Amino acid sequence: MHLDGSRRNNKESILIKRFNSGSSQSKCSLSKISHNDSSCSNVDVYLGILGNSSVYDLELSAHCDGIIFYSNCIQGYSVLCNLATRETVLVPDTSSSNDSLLLFSVGFGYDLKNHQYKAVRITKPRRDNDWRIYMVRMSYNVEVYTLGSYSWRQVNNAKSNSMNSRQISSPHGSFYFNGAIHWKGFPERFDSNDIVIILFNLSDEEFDIILLPDDVKPFMHFLVWDGSFAVSHVTHSNHSLLLDVFAMKEYGVKESWTKVFTIEIGHSIFVRPLAIWKNNEIVLEIMDDKDRNNFQLVTYNLRRQEFKKLQIPEPLFFKSYVYMESLVPMKSRRESIA
């Protein structure tokens, strides 16, 4: 049971990993802001026989249909977890697990052709001392794990080899849409006028590219607008930030990009759109230039052109993720650790 994009806007919530170091001991917890009433509630992360692992150690690497790919960087394991059903699956170690490789990015999504959930991981050699820690060349190691299988598979395809001159950037992780995992893509010699979207198709397990609108800048983010793949970027105007959102009406076709709206953010130094609620309210993560130690979550009503700050307890620092609750089962009982 895969949830298609047409039902996405009515189900999305925001997961917040909150840090508070104001006390003598740092604290970390997971909360959820509902799309229905913007209320904030705590989330219990259940990991079966692994116990209630510290949320601090868990990194939300990717998600799809309410299933979250968690990585525990301290203990070295990964799990798939549905927070609603409390079903958990332990992901097997990869075939390339060794000290010479550094995990760069993980993606998770649904193979629309074969009707399977898959994870993809990209690693780079530790000896690669490139200062661009969020960049990786397309020639690096790519593996795929299918939910219900017992191992990761190495992916070797000619198309990825032909794209070795490009690099993917992953400061905010991967983005799943329409059966593919998406990243920002740059030429090896950086040129802001030659940015693309690099995608990994989960059905044929090959890389491809999507061309962007000519006006889009490097510091962009992905989201879904009214069921369509969309990107946002910011520009400066009279000491304020302007957030532009472009939607791709026909997926994969450059000529179908259309600017759907522009928002004046004000005096901020960072803005990232997370989700569209009820088709007229956009959720934004922002950092005000007056308080650079404190991120905020706000909503902007596109009809009334009004901002509203979402109340987050102890918001000294947080990471936010889009989350769509579902009862999608993870059918692999052999791997289940619940």
N, C-alpha and C positions, 0 to 999 in steps of 0.2 A: 504494500500500500504506500505509494509515493505521493507526496503532496505537491500538486502542480503550482506554478507561479500565480495562477489566477486567484488562489485562495490565500496567498501570502499576506497581503496587507491587513486582513482581518484577524490574523493570528499572531503576529510578531510581538514579542516583548523584548526587553533589554536586560541582559545579564550583566551584573556589575561585580567585579572582584575588587573589594574595598580593602585598603590598607590604612591603618591608623598607627602612626609611630609617636603619637603625642604622649603616651604613657611610658612607664619604665620598660615595658616589653611591647614590641610591635605586634599588632593584631591584624588578622586577615580573615575576611568572611565573604560569602557569596550571597548576593541579593538579586531579586528580580523586580523590574518595574513593569506592571501590567499595561497592556495596550487599551484595556477597558476603562480604567479609572486613574491611571498614572500612579497607583499606590506602590509602595516599596515594601517587599517582604523578604524574609530570609529564605534561603534555599538549602536544603539538606543534601549534601553530596554523598550518596551511598555507593560504596565500592565492594559490596559482597564480602567475601572472605579476606579481602585486602584490608578490611576495616575502614573506619572513618579517617582516611588519610588526610593530612593537613591540607587545607585549601591553598595554603601558601606554596606548597610544593607542586601543585597541579597547574599546568599551563593549558588553557583551552586553545588547542591548535587549529581546529576546524570543526564544522558542524553542518548537518543537513537533516531536515525533517525531524527536528527534535533530538536527533542522535548526535552526541558530542564526542569528539576525539580528544581525550585528555592525555597529556604526556607528563610523567613524573620525572623531572630532570635529576632529582636527588637519588631516587632508588632505581632509575633506569628502566621503568616499564611504561607501557601505553595501554589505555583502555578505551573502549567505546561504551558510552553510558547514555541511557534514556532517562532523564531526570523525572519524567512523569510516571513511567512504569517501574522505575528502579531496577530495570534489567541492565546487566553489565557484562561485557565480553572482554576478556583479556586478549590483547593483540599480540601475536607471536613476535619473537625477536626477528630482526631482519637478517637476510643472508649476508649483508655487508656490515654487520655489527663488529666494528673494530676501532681501535683508538686512532687510526689514521684518517678516519672520516668524521666530518662535522655535519650534524643535521642542519639543513638550511631552511626547508619549508615542508609543511605537511598540508595536503588537501584532502577533503572527504566529500563525497557526493554520490549521486545515483546514476548508474548506467542505464539510460533510457531504452537502449536496444535490447540488452540482455537481462534487464530487470534485476540488477544486483547493486548493492552498495559497495563502493570501492574507496580505498585510501591510496593516495600517492605521496611518496616522500622523495625529496631531492637532497642529496648530500654533496659536500665539496671536500676536497683534501684539506686536512689541517695544515699542511705545509704551504697552502696558498695563503700568503700573508697580505693579500690585497686589502687595503684600508677600507674598501667599500664593503663593509660587513653584511650589508643587506643586498648585495649583488651576487649573482652566480651565473657562470657561463652555461649555455645550453648543453655543452658537451659533458657536463658532470653526471654523476650517477643518479638514475631514476628507477624507482621500484614501485610496484603496485601490489596491494593486498585486497583480496575480495572477501567480504564478510561471509563466513561459513567455511573458508578454506583454512589451511594450516600453515601457510608460509607466505612470504613476500616473493614476488617474481621480478627479475631484472627486465627492464624494458630497453630494447635496442631497436630503434627504427631509423630509417634513412632520413626521414623528414626532420627529426631533431638534429641529426648530424649536419644537415644543410643550413641550420640556423645557429651554428656555433658562433657566428659573429655577433649574436645578440646575447643580452644578459637579462635575467629577470630580477625584479626588485620586490622585496617582501617585508617592508617595515611593519605592516599591519596584517600580515598573514595572507592567505589565499581567499578566493571568493568563488563560491559555487553558483552556477546558473545554467539551466538548459543542458544538463548532462556534461558539463565541462568545468574544470578548475581554471580560474583566471588569475593572472599576475600582471603588474606593470612591466613593460619591456623596453629596454634601451639598447642602442647600438653600443658596441664595445668601446668606441670612442664617443663619449657622451655628446649628444646634440639634442637640445630640447625640442627641436623641430622634427625629430625623427622618433618620437615615442610611439609605441604600439601597445596593444594588449596581447599578451601571449597566453594561449589557452592550451589545456591538455584535455582532449576528448576522451572521456572514460569508456566509450564504446570501442573505438578503433585503437585507443591507447597511443595516439600520436599528437604531436604538438602542431599548432597552427597559430596564425595571428589575425587580429581584428584591427583595422585601421580606425584611427580616432578622428574626430572633427579637427579641422585645421587650427581652431582657436584654443584647444585644450592645452593647459600647461602641465609641466611634469608632476606637480604636487596635486595629484588627483586621487579620488576615492571611488569605489564601486558601490552601487546600490541598485534597488529595483524600484522602478516608477511605473505604477499602474500595469504591472505584469511584464514590463519591458526592461531589458538590461539598460543600465544608466551609469553615467559617470558625473562626478562633480569636480570643480576646480575653483580656486579663488584668485581674484585679481584685486589690485589696490586702486582706490579712487578717493581722493580728498581725505587721506588719512583714515579711511575706513576699508574694511574688507567686503568684497562682493562675492557671493557664492552663486556660481552658475551651475545648473544641472541640465545635462543633455541626455535624452532618451533615444535608444535605437529602436525605431518602430519595426524594422525588419532585421532580425538578429543576423549579424555577420555582414550586413550591407552598409558600407560607409555612407552612401548617399542618403540613408534613411535616418541619420542622426538629426535630431531636432532639439533646439533649446526650449525647455518647458517652463523654466522660471529662473528669476534672479532674486536673491535676498541680500539686503544690506545688513551686514552683521554688526558693524560698529567698530569700536576700538578693541579688537582681538588680535592675537598673534597666531592662533591655530583654530581651525574649525574642521570638523569631520561629520558629515551626515551619516546617520546610522540606519534609519528606517522611515517609511512613510506610514502614518497611522490614519485609517479612515479616509484615505485619499485627499485629505486637506490639511494634515498636520505632519510636519517633518521633525524628527528627533535629531538634535545636534549635540555633538561633544565639542565644547569650546574651552579655550584658555584666554582669560581676559588679560590684557597687557598690564593692568594695574596689580594683578596678583598671579604671578607666573608659577606659584607653587600649588595652585588649586584649579583643577579642571572642574567644569560644570556640565551638567546635562540640562538642556533646555528644549522646549518644543516651540515651533513657529507655525502659527495658523495661517495658511496661505490665503484664506478668504478674508480674515479679519486683519491680517498683517500684524499679528501680535506675538510677542515672545512670552513664554512662561517658564520659570525655573522649576525643575523637578527637585523635590526634596530628597536628599540622600543623607542618611545618618553618618556622622563622622567622615565627611568627604575630604580627608586630607590628600588622598591620592587614590585613583581607581583606574581599572581597565574595564572598558565596556565592550559588549558583544551583542549582536542581534541574535535572538533566540526565538524559535517557533515551536511551541509545545505541541506534542502529538503523542498518539498511542501506537506509533509504528513499532511492530515487534522486531527484535533481532533474532532470527530463526535458528541461529547456530546454537543448539543446546550443548553440544560437546564442549564448546569453548566457554559457555556461560559460567560465571563465578558468583552468581547471585545466590 
